[in-house]
């Protein structure tokens, strides 16, 4: 992100929370369905940013670039919704039924249709959103076209642990115990000793991030805890579940992080695709403040911590931590080169811990029971537990809490009940669109970081998308590369150009030049600025390895 723009923002508002460019432009879209030049000038005046910067923001985010009619319908084009039908047929059906093209608004302004990835109803796809109502599954589109949508049912959930860590009510017991018996330094030792690996994709040890910030001598008002709630991986709805169903646990976890590193403020960045997340978190914050569990002098300890929730505007790459920090400040959500890392220069150029939702939801257990108890949950594997989610193809889709090291077969056939309607698993994509694709013949692979990496896959968020035996793997490659090209932030040319070129190579049915495709994938992997371009080759390499004839590279 631009250091000059950050300095300008800070100078303009003195470092206090204020309306961002995104806030102003989102309100303009809500008022009159699009962003005009007058809106851009107004945003510049209110935020102190140049008009060029506000123009850049207005042309970046999906929520700001797709025109909005009086009735605004969104269709999910995520991988789980694609897998539900094996194609994008539901998109064409929505266009035909509403009489408007994707990304367009009718001439009379009555209705508009937009693309979105993803709505977090992967257990019941394909999914559509009409206003703030999400309809999903068989008959959903027909109900929308009839003007009578109803809210889709939330997923089932279950823990396989004797004492759940994540699928349990947040009761503030970890925070109470830490404030009463542990110094910040002792809490940090427990988190490091627990080897809590980040649950957002990379698996970086959370305690190591915290230690970088804790060592910084900056005062508490100049350190921040930022929660990455931008769960953009199509097929994952784990963080949605936690933010909407168990927000108290998340607030407890981030407050403990603030206590350990000496930070006084935190932000939760949520997705606009999850319209219920921000209201649930705001309500939970109000309850925590009223109970003395958040705000000034928490539980009489002398420690203060304040939390604010901010909502994004539609961008997959904003899930990358430097892009998220830029978006949190109202700027284009583009990636920045590292170092410096956010722990050194993050929000407003100050020391910042960035963790995803599920990572922080593990912390209350560690604070209450200690590192040894946490490690004992998954003997011989990665410490702790993991939430997974299964897509609509399974007989029993939903959210499950499991131990690390269990086999994928026990997850897919045991918890998921196999695939519905007698179908069989042809392949799994685990951890989102940057994860490799595992053939059904390898279901005895352990669900853990290293075991999956050995098969060219990743654990990632923990979303598991199954593809049945009818899936056309070349069509899947087109789907994934189209997504990758569309969601590139454009900051670096290997990703901006390379993903589009890779998509063009597999578009159509002509044989693919394997050497050319693999050379392009190598360039993406080694030269892209972030994991979006660097990670997209993984699923394509899996398809080349396991299904070369279907991909047309044999």
Backbone torsions as a table, in degrees:
resi	resn	phi	psi	omega
1	UNK	NA	157.0	-176.6
2	UNK	-74.3	120.4	177.7
3	UNK	-62.1	-37.4	-179.7
4	UNK	-63.3	-39.5	178.5
5	UNK	-67.2	-39.2	178.3
6	UNK	-64.0	-43.8	178.0
7	UNK	-62.2	-38.0	179.3
8	UNK	-65.9	-43.3	177.8
9	UNK	-59.7	-46.4	-177.6
10	UNK	-65.2	-41.0	179.3
11	UNK	-65.8	-35.3	-175.6
12	UNK	-70.4	-39.9	-174.2
13	UNK	-114.8	7.1	177.7
14	UNK	68.0	17.7	180.0
15	UNK	84.6	0.8	-179.5
16	UNK	-85.4	151.9	176.6
17	UNK	-58.8	138.3	-179.5
18	UNK	-151.0	174.9	174.0
19	UNK	-64.6	137.2	175.0
20	UNK	-96.5	169.7	175.6
21	UNK	-57.3	-42.0	179.9
22	UNK	-60.5	-43.6	179.3
23	UNK	-58.0	-47.1	-176.9
24	UNK	-64.7	-43.7	-177.0
25	UNK	-73.2	-33.8	175.5
26	UNK	-64.5	-37.8	177.6
27	UNK	-66.0	-36.2	177.4
28	UNK	-62.7	-42.9	178.2
29	UNK	-63.7	-40.7	178.3
30	UNK	-64.5	-33.7	-177.7
31	UNK	-76.2	-47.2	-173.7
32	UNK	-137.1	16.9	166.1
33	UNK	83.2	0.8	179.7
34	UNK	-166.3	168.2	177.0
35	UNK	-101.1	125.6	179.2
36	UNK	-106.4	170.4	176.7
37	UNK	-61.7	-34.9	177.9
38	UNK	-63.7	-37.3	177.3
39	UNK	-64.9	-40.3	179.6
40	UNK	-64.7	-41.5	178.5
41	UNK	-64.6	-40.2	179.0
42	UNK	-64.7	-42.2	178.6
43	UNK	-61.8	-39.5	178.6
44	UNK	-64.3	-41.9	-179.3
45	UNK	-66.4	-38.4	-177.1
46	UNK	-75.1	-29.0	-174.9
47	UNK	-105.3	-14.8	-178.4
48	UNK	83.1	7.4	179.2
49	UNK	-90.6	155.6	175.9
50	UNK	-64.3	153.3	178.6
51	UNK	-61.3	-31.4	178.0
52	UNK	-61.0	-37.9	179.3
53	UNK	-68.7	-41.2	179.2
54	UNK	-68.0	-33.5	175.5
55	UNK	-63.8	-42.1	179.4
56	UNK	-60.7	-41.5	177.8
57	UNK	-64.4	-43.3	-174.9
58	UNK	-66.8	-20.5	-178.8
59	UNK	-103.8	8.8	-174.1
60	UNK	-104.3	-47.2	-170.4
61	UNK	-89.1	141.6	-178.8
62	UNK	-58.5	-39.5	-177.9
63	UNK	-65.9	-19.4	-177.4
64	UNK	-101.9	-18.4	-174.9
65	UNK	-99.6	-20.3	-178.6
66	UNK	-95.2	120.3	-176.0
67	UNK	-61.6	151.0	-175.1
68	UNK	-122.3	128.2	175.1
69	UNK	-89.7	-178.4	178.3
70	UNK	-62.1	-31.3	171.5
71	UNK	-116.5	123.5	-174.4
72	UNK	-116.9	118.6	-178.9
73	UNK	-112.8	135.8	176.5
74	UNK	-116.6	142.5	176.6
75	UNK	-118.4	131.6	-178.6
76	UNK	-80.5	128.0	177.1
77	UNK	-112.1	20.1	179.8
78	UNK	-68.7	167.5	-173.1
79	UNK	-63.5	-37.9	179.6
80	UNK	-65.9	-38.9	177.3
81	UNK	-70.4	-34.7	175.2
82	UNK	-63.5	-43.4	-178.2
83	UNK	-65.7	-27.8	-178.0
84	UNK	-63.5	-28.3	-179.3
85	UNK	-120.6	-12.0	-176.6
86	UNK	76.0	13.5	-179.3
87	UNK	-168.5	-174.9	174.1
88	UNK	-102.8	32.0	-177.7
89	UNK	-60.2	-31.7	-179.0
90	UNK	-67.1	-25.2	177.8
91	UNK	-70.4	-48.4	178.0
92	UNK	-61.9	-36.9	178.8
93	UNK	-65.5	-37.1	178.0
94	UNK	-67.7	-41.7	178.2
95	UNK	-61.1	-46.7	-178.6
96	UNK	-65.8	-41.5	-176.5
97	UNK	-70.0	-35.6	-179.3
98	UNK	-90.3	-14.3	179.8
99	UNK	71.0	30.2	-179.6
100	UNK	-146.8	142.8	-178.8
101	UNK	-78.2	161.7	178.7
102	UNK	-62.4	130.0	-178.4
103	UNK	79.2	16.3	-176.5
104	UNK	-124.3	167.6	177.1
105	UNK	-128.1	141.4	-179.3
106	UNK	-64.0	156.0	-175.5
107	UNK	-58.4	-33.2	-179.4
108	UNK	-89.2	2.1	177.5
109	UNK	74.2	11.0	-175.8
110	UNK	-74.7	-36.3	-174.1
111	UNK	-145.0	149.8	175.6
112	UNK	-138.4	156.0	-179.4
113	UNK	-129.9	127.7	-177.6
114	UNK	-127.6	153.3	174.2
115	UNK	-89.5	142.1	176.8
116	UNK	-143.9	147.7	177.4
117	UNK	-142.7	111.5	0.1
118	UNK	-132.0	160.8	-175.3
119	UNK	-88.5	-5.0	177.0
120	UNK	78.5	18.4	175.4
121	UNK	-116.0	45.5	-176.3
122	UNK	-66.0	-17.8	178.3
123	UNK	-77.0	-7.8	-173.1
124	UNK	-143.9	30.5	-175.3
125	UNK	-69.2	167.9	-1.6
126	UNK	-74.9	152.7	-173.0
127	UNK	-116.1	147.8	178.5
128	UNK	-135.9	152.6	176.8
129	UNK	-126.2	124.1	178.6
130	UNK	-114.9	104.2	-169.8
131	UNK	65.9	-121.8	176.7
132	UNK	-107.6	13.5	176.6
133	UNK	-98.4	124.7	177.8
134	UNK	-101.3	120.2	176.0
135	UNK	-109.4	140.2	-175.4
136	UNK	-148.9	153.3	174.9
137	UNK	88.9	-171.7	-178.0
138	UNK	-56.7	132.1	177.6
139	UNK	82.7	-3.8	-176.5
140	UNK	-63.6	-47.3	-178.8
141	UNK	-65.1	-40.0	179.3
142	UNK	-60.1	-39.1	178.6
143	UNK	-68.1	-36.3	177.4
144	UNK	-66.0	-45.6	-179.5
145	UNK	-63.3	-28.6	177.6
146	UNK	-83.1	-2.4	179.8
147	UNK	76.0	22.1	-177.3
148	UNK	-133.7	54.8	179.4
149	UNK	-72.8	151.5	171.1
150	UNK	-132.2	152.6	-173.4
151	UNK	-61.5	131.5	178.7
152	UNK	-66.5	152.8	179.6
153	UNK	-73.8	137.3	178.1
154	UNK	-70.4	158.5	-175.7
155	UNK	-70.0	155.0	170.8
156	UNK	-72.8	157.5	178.7
157	UNK	-142.9	154.4	-176.4
158	UNK	-161.9	142.1	172.9
159	UNK	-108.0	138.3	176.8
160	UNK	-94.7	3.7	-178.5
161	UNK	-92.2	150.3	175.3
162	UNK	-64.4	-39.9	176.9
163	UNK	-124.6	99.4	-177.0
164	UNK	-60.4	145.0	175.2
165	UNK	-96.3	-42.7	-170.2
166	UNK	-107.7	-37.9	178.8
167	UNK	-92.1	73.7	177.8
168	UNK	-157.9	156.4	178.5
169	UNK	-67.5	140.3	172.9
170	UNK	-72.8	124.1	-175.4
171	UNK	-121.1	4.5	177.3
172	UNK	67.2	12.4	-178.0
173	UNK	-67.7	-35.2	178.2
174	UNK	-65.5	-42.6	179.4
175	UNK	-66.6	-44.4	179.5
176	UNK	-60.1	-43.6	-179.6
177	UNK	-64.3	-44.6	-178.1
178	UNK	-64.3	-45.3	-178.2
179	UNK	-66.3	-29.2	-177.6
180	UNK	-85.6	-28.8	-169.8
181	UNK	-127.8	-14.0	-174.9
182	UNK	-119.8	138.5	168.5
183	UNK	-78.1	163.1	174.9
184	UNK	-53.8	-39.9	-179.3
185	UNK	-64.9	-39.3	179.1
186	UNK	-68.0	-38.2	176.6
187	UNK	-63.7	-41.6	178.6
188	UNK	-62.4	-38.5	177.0
189	UNK	-61.8	-41.9	179.7
190	UNK	-64.7	-42.6	-179.0
191	UNK	-66.7	-40.6	176.1
192	UNK	-66.0	-42.0	-179.7
193	UNK	-66.4	-25.7	179.0
194	UNK	-75.3	-13.4	-176.4
195	UNK	50.8	49.3	177.0
196	UNK	-70.8	109.0	178.9
197	UNK	-88.7	140.7	-179.4
198	UNK	-56.9	138.5	-177.1
199	UNK	-97.7	10.5	-176.2
200	UNK	-92.1	-7.8	179.1
201	UNK	147.5	-55.8	-173.9
202	UNK	-78.9	-24.4	179.5
203	UNK	74.4	24.2	-179.3
204	UNK	-70.8	138.1	-178.2
205	UNK	-60.6	123.7	-177.1
206	UNK	-64.1	-40.2	-178.3
207	UNK	-61.4	-31.6	179.0
208	UNK	-69.5	-41.3	174.7
209	UNK	-59.5	-46.2	-177.5
210	UNK	-61.2	-40.1	-177.1
211	UNK	-63.7	-38.1	177.8
212	UNK	-57.4	-43.9	-178.2
213	UNK	-75.1	-39.1	-179.2
214	UNK	-60.4	-35.9	-178.6
215	UNK	-73.4	-17.9	-178.7
216	UNK	-70.9	130.1	-175.8
217	UNK	-77.5	4.5	-179.3
218	UNK	-59.5	148.5	179.0
219	UNK	-68.5	162.1	-178.2
220	UNK	-55.4	-32.4	-179.9
221	UNK	-71.5	-8.4	-179.3
222	UNK	-118.4	22.4	170.9
223	UNK	-127.0	148.6	-173.6
224	UNK	-138.0	149.4	168.5
225	UNK	-110.1	120.5	179.8
226	UNK	-117.0	124.9	179.1
227	UNK	-95.2	121.3	177.8
228	UNK	-84.7	93.4	177.1
229	UNK	-98.0	15.7	179.9
230	UNK	-89.0	69.3	-177.9
231	UNK	-75.1	82.1	-172.6
232	UNK	-89.9	-5.4	-177.1
233	UNK	-66.0	116.6	175.8
234	UNK	-58.7	128.3	-177.1
235	UNK	104.6	-7.2	-179.8
236	UNK	-114.0	130.5	175.4
237	UNK	-136.4	28.6	-178.4
238	UNK	-69.8	-51.7	-178.6
239	UNK	-66.8	-32.5	174.3
240	UNK	-58.4	-47.3	179.0
241	UNK	-58.0	-47.5	-176.7
242	UNK	-67.1	-43.4	-178.6
243	UNK	-67.3	-36.6	-175.6
244	UNK	-89.2	-34.0	-175.3
245	UNK	-100.7	-23.2	-176.1
246	UNK	-141.4	50.6	-176.9
247	UNK	-63.4	-27.8	-179.6
248	UNK	-63.1	-35.3	178.9
249	UNK	-65.7	-41.3	177.7
250	UNK	-63.8	-45.8	-179.7
251	UNK	-62.2	-38.6	177.2
252	UNK	-63.3	-43.1	-179.9
253	UNK	-63.7	-43.2	-178.4
254	UNK	-73.7	-29.1	175.0
255	UNK	-66.6	-40.5	175.2
256	UNK	-62.4	-38.7	176.6
257	UNK	-62.7	-42.8	177.6
258	UNK	-60.9	-41.3	179.2
259	UNK	-63.5	-42.8	-176.2
260	UNK	-67.7	-36.5	-174.1
261	UNK	-101.9	-7.4	-179.9
262	UNK	81.3	41.7	178.3
263	UNK	-109.3	145.1	-177.5
264	UNK	-107.7	-7.8	-176.6
265	UNK	-137.3	150.3	177.1
266	UNK	-143.9	157.2	177.0
267	UNK	-131.0	141.0	169.0
268	UNK	-110.5	121.4	178.8
269	UNK	-99.7	113.4	-177.9
270	UNK	-106.9	165.4	179.8
271	UNK	-89.3	139.2	174.5
272	UNK	-68.5	-19.7	177.8
273	UNK	-69.1	-15.3	178.2
274	UNK	-110.6	82.1	-172.7
275	UNK	-64.8	-17.8	-178.7
276	UNK	-91.2	-10.8	-173.9
277	UNK	-69.2	-50.9	-177.1
278	UNK	-63.4	-46.1	177.3
279	UNK	-59.3	-38.3	179.3
280	UNK	-64.4	-41.9	179.9
281	UNK	-69.9	-42.0	178.1
282	UNK	-59.5	-41.8	179.4
283	UNK	-66.4	-39.6	179.1
284	UNK	-66.4	-37.1	176.7
285	UNK	-62.2	-45.0	179.7
286	UNK	-60.8	-41.4	179.1
287	UNK	-65.9	-41.6	-179.0
288	UNK	-65.5	-41.0	178.1
289	UNK	-63.0	-44.3	179.9
290	UNK	-62.6	-32.0	-179.6
291	UNK	-86.4	-0.9	-178.5
292	UNK	77.1	14.6	-177.5
293	UNK	-97.2	3.0	179.2
294	UNK	-157.3	150.7	179.6
295	UNK	106.6	-143.0	-178.0
296	UNK	-83.8	141.3	173.3
297	UNK	48.2	61.0	-174.5
298	UNK	-60.8	123.2	177.6
299	UNK	51.9	31.4	177.5
300	UNK	71.1	18.1	-174.7
301	UNK	-87.5	-13.8	-173.3
302	UNK	87.7	-9.9	178.1
303	UNK	-90.4	132.9	-179.5
304	UNK	-120.6	141.4	179.7
305	UNK	-153.2	128.7	-176.8
306	UNK	-120.6	142.2	-175.2
307	UNK	-126.0	138.8	175.9
308	UNK	-128.9	142.0	179.5
309	UNK	-105.9	130.6	176.3
310	UNK	-126.8	145.5	-175.0
311	UNK	-112.0	139.0	179.7
312	UNK	-78.1	-167.0	-174.6
313	UNK	-137.7	18.0	175.0
314	UNK	97.2	87.9	175.4
315	UNK	-165.0	126.0	179.9
316	UNK	-68.9	-42.5	-174.2
317	UNK	-66.3	-18.0	176.9
318	UNK	-63.4	-12.3	171.9
319	UNK	-69.0	-17.1	173.4
320	UNK	-76.2	137.3	-165.8
321	UNK	-62.7	-38.1	179.5
322	UNK	-72.6	-34.7	175.7
323	UNK	-67.4	-38.2	178.0
324	UNK	-62.4	-42.8	179.9
325	UNK	-63.8	-37.6	176.3
326	UNK	-63.7	-45.3	-179.6
327	UNK	-66.1	-37.6	178.0
328	UNK	-57.1	-30.5	179.7
329	UNK	-93.5	7.8	174.0
330	UNK	89.6	10.5	-176.6
331	UNK	-100.2	177.0	173.6
332	UNK	-59.8	137.7	-177.2
333	UNK	-85.1	61.3	179.3
334	UNK	-100.3	155.9	-174.5
335	UNK	-79.3	146.9	174.6
336	UNK	-113.0	148.7	176.8
337	UNK	-66.3	144.9	177.6
338	UNK	-126.5	141.3	2.5
339	UNK	-73.2	167.3	3.1
340	UNK	-75.2	147.9	177.6
341	UNK	-87.6	159.8	-179.3
342	UNK	-56.3	-30.0	178.8
343	UNK	-60.2	-24.4	177.4
344	UNK	-97.9	-51.2	179.5
345	UNK	-135.1	98.6	-177.5
346	UNK	-118.5	-116.6	-179.8
347	UNK	-59.9	123.0	-176.8
348	UNK	53.9	29.7	177.4
349	UNK	74.9	16.0	-176.4
350	UNK	-113.0	162.6	-177.2
351	UNK	-58.4	129.2	-172.8
352	UNK	-142.6	131.0	168.7
353	UNK	-90.3	126.4	173.9
354	UNK	-117.0	114.6	175.4
355	UNK	-129.2	153.9	176.7
356	UNK	-83.1	171.8	-172.8
357	UNK	-58.2	-53.4	-174.6
358	UNK	-63.9	-35.5	178.0
359	UNK	-55.7	-50.9	-176.9
360	UNK	-69.7	-27.1	178.0
361	UNK	-70.4	-13.3	174.4
362	UNK	-80.3	-22.6	-169.9
363	UNK	-66.5	-40.3	180.0
364	UNK	-56.1	-38.0	177.9
365	UNK	-63.8	-45.1	-179.6
366	UNK	-62.4	-42.3	-179.7
367	UNK	-64.0	-34.9	-176.8
368	UNK	-84.2	-40.0	-170.8
369	UNK	-111.2	-17.9	176.9
370	UNK	95.9	166.9	-174.6
371	UNK	-65.9	-38.4	-177.0
372	UNK	-65.3	-41.9	178.8
373	UNK	-65.3	-35.1	179.1
374	UNK	-67.2	-43.5	-179.7
375	UNK	-65.3	-30.4	-176.5
376	UNK	-71.9	-12.0	-177.5
377	UNK	-66.3	-39.6	-179.2
378	UNK	-124.7	77.7	-175.5
379	UNK	-58.0	132.3	177.0
380	UNK	75.6	7.9	-178.7
381	UNK	-135.5	-172.1	176.3
382	UNK	-56.9	133.6	-178.8
383	UNK	-61.2	151.3	174.8
384	UNK	89.4	-163.7	179.3
385	UNK	-123.4	173.6	-179.9
386	UNK	-140.4	134.8	169.5
387	UNK	-82.4	138.5	173.0
388	UNK	-125.0	160.9	173.1
389	UNK	-137.7	141.3	-176.6
390	UNK	-111.1	140.7	-175.6
391	UNK	-83.1	179.5	-172.7
392	UNK	-61.3	-21.1	-179.1
393	UNK	-66.4	-23.9	-177.9
394	UNK	-76.8	153.5	176.7
395	UNK	-67.1	-33.1	179.1
396	UNK	-128.0	72.7	178.4
397	UNK	-69.2	157.2	178.3
398	UNK	154.5	-168.0	-179.2
399	UNK	-105.1	130.1	-178.9
400	UNK	-131.9	141.4	173.3
401	UNK	-100.7	122.9	-175.1
402	UNK	-130.1	163.4	171.6
403	UNK	-80.3	148.7	169.7
404	UNK	-66.9	148.5	176.1
405	UNK	95.6	-13.0	175.4
406	UNK	-68.7	157.6	-178.9
407	UNK	-80.8	154.0	174.8
408	UNK	-62.9	-29.3	177.9
409	UNK	-63.8	-41.9	179.5
410	UNK	-65.5	-31.4	177.0
411	UNK	-73.2	-51.6	-171.7
412	UNK	-74.1	-45.7	-178.8
413	UNK	-86.7	-35.2	-178.7
414	UNK	-78.5	-68.4	-178.7
415	UNK	-69.0	-45.8	-176.2
416	UNK	-79.0	-15.0	180.0
417	UNK	71.3	21.2	-175.6
418	UNK	72.9	-171.6	-180.0
419	UNK	-88.4	155.5	-178.2
420	UNK	-72.4	158.0	172.5
421	UNK	58.1	28.5	175.5
422	UNK	77.4	8.3	178.5
423	UNK	-73.5	161.7	178.6
424	UNK	-117.5	156.6	-178.1
425	UNK	-79.8	116.1	173.7
426	UNK	-86.2	-39.1	-177.4
427	UNK	-160.6	159.7	173.6
428	UNK	-126.8	139.4	165.6
429	UNK	-112.3	122.6	-174.8
430	UNK	-114.0	132.9	173.4
431	UNK	85.1	16.2	173.5
432	UNK	97.2	-176.2	-171.7
433	UNK	-69.4	-11.0	176.8
434	UNK	-94.0	0.6	-178.6
435	UNK	-91.7	146.7	176.2
436	UNK	-65.2	168.1	-176.9
437	UNK	-112.1	124.2	-173.5
438	UNK	-100.1	127.9	177.4
439	UNK	-65.9	152.8	178.5
440	UNK	-60.6	-22.3	179.4
441	UNK	-69.5	-12.3	-176.5
442	UNK	-109.5	30.1	-178.1
443	UNK	-69.0	-11.8	177.5
444	UNK	-83.2	4.0	174.4
445	UNK	-64.9	140.0	178.5
446	UNK	-73.3	142.6	176.2
447	UNK	-84.2	91.0	179.5
448	UNK	-162.0	162.8	-174.0
449	UNK	-56.2	-56.9	-172.6
450	UNK	-70.7	-39.3	-178.6
451	UNK	-63.5	-40.6	178.9
452	UNK	-71.8	-39.3	178.5
453	UNK	-60.3	-34.0	179.4
454	UNK	-64.9	-21.6	177.9
455	UNK	-101.4	13.9	179.4
456	UNK	76.9	19.1	-178.0
457	UNK	-117.2	-178.5	178.9
458	UNK	-142.8	154.8	177.4
459	UNK	-78.1	-42.6	175.2
460	UNK	55.2	-142.2	179.2
461	UNK	-66.8	-26.8	-176.9
462	UNK	103.0	7.0	173.5
463	UNK	-73.2	134.0	179.9
464	UNK	-119.3	114.7	178.6
465	UNK	-109.3	119.7	179.2
466	UNK	-95.3	143.0	173.6
467	UNK	-118.2	131.1	-177.0
468	UNK	-85.9	-179.6	-172.2
469	UNK	-66.2	-12.7	179.9
470	UNK	-86.8	-5.4	-173.1
471	UNK	-68.9	131.1	173.7
472	UNK	-86.2	111.7	-173.2
473	UNK	-71.2	-26.3	173.7
474	UNK	-68.4	-40.1	176.9
475	UNK	-63.5	-36.5	176.9
476	UNK	-64.3	-41.1	177.5
477	UNK	-61.1	-43.4	177.4
478	UNK	-59.6	-44.9	-179.2
479	UNK	-59.5	-48.5	-176.6
480	UNK	-66.3	-41.3	-178.2
481	UNK	-73.6	-32.3	173.8
482	UNK	-62.4	-45.1	176.4
483	UNK	-58.3	-47.9	-178.6
484	UNK	-60.4	-43.0	-179.6
485	UNK	-66.5	-42.0	-178.3
486	UNK	-65.9	-35.6	-173.4
487	UNK	-92.9	-1.8	176.8
488	UNK	-58.8	135.8	179.6
489	UNK	-75.9	-15.2	176.9
490	UNK	85.0	2.9	-175.6
491	UNK	-68.0	-40.1	-178.9
492	UNK	-118.3	141.5	-173.4
493	UNK	-72.1	-28.3	177.1
494	UNK	-58.3	-40.5	179.5
495	UNK	-77.1	-48.1	-176.2
496	UNK	-58.8	-45.2	-177.6
497	UNK	-91.5	-39.7	-172.9
498	UNK	-64.2	-40.6	-179.3
499	UNK	-68.4	-37.0	176.5
500	UNK	-65.2	-41.6	179.4
501	UNK	-65.6	-40.9	178.6
502	UNK	-62.9	-41.0	177.3
503	UNK	-60.9	-42.0	179.9
504	UNK	-63.5	-33.2	-178.6
505	UNK	-66.7	-34.0	-178.4
506	UNK	-98.8	-5.1	176.7
507	UNK	-67.1	143.2	-177.3
508	UNK	81.2	-164.5	-174.8
509	UNK	-121.4	4.2	-178.8
510	UNK	-68.5	150.4	176.9
511	UNK	-55.7	145.4	-178.5
512	UNK	-99.6	134.4	175.4
513	UNK	-71.8	104.0	-173.6
514	UNK	-61.9	-43.7	-178.7
515	UNK	-61.9	-41.9	179.4
516	UNK	-65.4	-43.2	179.7
517	UNK	-64.2	-43.9	-178.4
518	UNK	-68.5	-34.1	175.3
519	UNK	-64.2	-40.4	178.9
520	UNK	-65.7	-42.3	178.9
521	UNK	-62.9	-38.4	178.0
522	UNK	-64.0	-40.9	178.4
523	UNK	-62.4	-44.5	177.5
524	UNK	-58.6	-43.5	-174.0
525	UNK	-67.5	-42.5	-172.6
526	UNK	-94.2	-19.6	-172.1
527	UNK	-111.8	-9.3	-179.2
528	UNK	-73.3	151.5	-175.2
529	UNK	-74.8	-29.9	-178.0
530	UNK	-138.6	-175.4	-174.7
531	UNK	-71.1	-12.1	179.7
532	UNK	-66.1	-58.7	177.0
533	UNK	-69.8	-37.0	-178.1
534	UNK	-71.9	-24.5	-177.5
535	UNK	-95.5	-24.3	-177.3
536	UNK	-60.4	-28.2	176.9
537	UNK	-62.1	-25.6	-174.1
538	UNK	-57.9	-52.2	-179.7
539	UNK	-66.5	-32.2	179.8
540	UNK	-69.9	-38.5	176.0
541	UNK	-63.7	-36.9	177.3
542	UNK	-62.2	-41.9	179.6
543	UNK	-65.3	-39.8	177.8
544	UNK	-64.0	-41.2	-176.5
545	UNK	-69.4	-45.3	-170.6
546	UNK	-98.8	-25.7	-177.0
547	UNK	-134.1	53.2	-174.9
548	UNK	-60.8	-37.8	-178.6
549	UNK	-66.5	-43.3	178.6
550	UNK	-64.4	-35.6	-178.7
551	UNK	-76.2	-16.3	179.0
552	UNK	84.6	24.7	-179.2
553	UNK	-116.4	7.6	-176.2
554	UNK	-67.0	NA	NA
